[in-house]
Amino acid sequence: VIDIEHHLVLNVITYPAMGVAFIVSFFWPGVRTFSVFWPQLGVESALLGGVVGAAILAVPFIIYRGGMGMGDIKLGALLGLMTGFPLIIMAILFSWVGGGLVAIVLLALKIKGRKEAIAFAPFMVTAALVTLLWGDAIYQWYM
């Protein structure tokens, strides 16, 4: 909501949540499931997910300075810590698709112009939630 209203992803929310997600990963033992895609939950998966989430979202930030903010990169790291690797890739892809579809609708209805910013954090959080709840089932359906 803060990102929608003010185009900010606050560190006061993101950093403590990163700490909680990292600490929880110690108590979430590595578990193999029957799925090839579902991650081994645990510290290694969380850390790799955090790094991958931040790295993927840093690319648009580096290439086009106005396209993405540092808050989105930090949120990507947080969501990577929460979902683990490789589910963070699915979450980011879902957020891009969802954000793109909403942007197309907003542009078509002339609610937003081409140069106006659209908050990306709501799409990231929604995509991460969908990935956590149904990521494995979606992957199995896709395959």
N, C-alpha and C positions, 0 to 999 in steps of 0.2 A: 504494500500500500504506500509506503514511504517513497519507493522508487516511482510509482505511478504519479504521485502528487508532486514530488520534489526532484525527481531524477537523481536520487542518492541511495546508495547501499551503505549503511552505517557500519563503521568499524566496531562500534560499541556493541553491535549485535553479532557481526560476523566473527570477530576474534574469539569471544567466549564460546560461541557455538563450535568453532574449530577445536578448541580445547576439549569440550565435552565429547565431540565426535571421536577425537583421537583417544581419549581415555576409555570410552566405551569400546573401542576396537580391541583393547587389551583383554576385555572380558567377553568378547565375542569370538570364541575359538574358531580356528580354521576348520571348515567343514566342507567336505566334498559331497556334492549331490550328483544325481544321475545326469544332469545337464552338462554339456561341454561348456556352455556360455556362462552359467552362473558362477560367480567368483568364489574363490576361497576367502571367506570372510575372515578378517583378522587384521593385525597391525600392518603386515606387508601389503595387503590388498588396499587398505585404507590409505596408506602413504603413497602408493603408486597412483591410486585414483586421484588423490589431492594434487599431486604433481602434474598428472596428465590433464586434469580439469583446468588447472591454472595455465598450463602451457598452451592448450588448444585455444583458450579464450584470450591469451596474450597476443596471438598472431594478428587478429583484426586490430587490436590496440596499437601494435607496432606499425602495421601497414597503413592504417588510416586512423590518425589520432582522434578524430571526433566521433568515430564509429562505435567505440566501446570505452567504458570507463574502468578505472582500477577497481572500483567496487564490484563490478561484474567478474573480474578476474579472481578477486578474493572469494566471491560467492562460488565461482567454479571450483576453487580449491576446497571450500567447505563441502560442496555437494559431492566432490570426488572422495573426500574423507568419509562421507556418509554412505555412498553407494558402492565404493570400491572400484577396482579395476576388474574387468572391462566395462562394467555397467555405466560408468561415467560417460563413455563414448556414446552409448545409446541415449542417455539423458541429454547430452548436448545436441545430438542429432534431432531428437524430438523437440527440443527448445527452438532450434533453428527452423524446423518445419512449422511449428505452431506460431512462432513469431512472424515468420514470412507470410503465412496465410492471413493472419490478422492485419499485418501491414498492407497486404494487397487489398483487403476489404476497406481499410481506413483510407487508403489512397483512392480507391474506386469511388467511394462515397464522398470524397473531398473533405473528410474530417481532418486529415493530416496532409501536409504538403511533403514533397520529396526531401526537403532539407530539414524537416522537423524531426526531433528525436522521439523515439518510441521506447518506453521502459522495457528492458529485456529481462530483468530479474523475475517478474511474475511468470514468464515463460520458462525460465530455468528451474524455478522451484516447482512448478506444476509438472514439468517433464521429469524431474527427479522423483517426485512422488509417484507418478505413473510408472516409472522404471522400477522403483522399489517394490511396488505392489504387483505389477504385471509384467515386468521386464522379461522374465524367463518364458512365460507363456507367449508373449509377443514374438520372442526370438524363435521359439519352437514352431509357431504358426508360420513365420516367415520362411523358415528352412523347409 
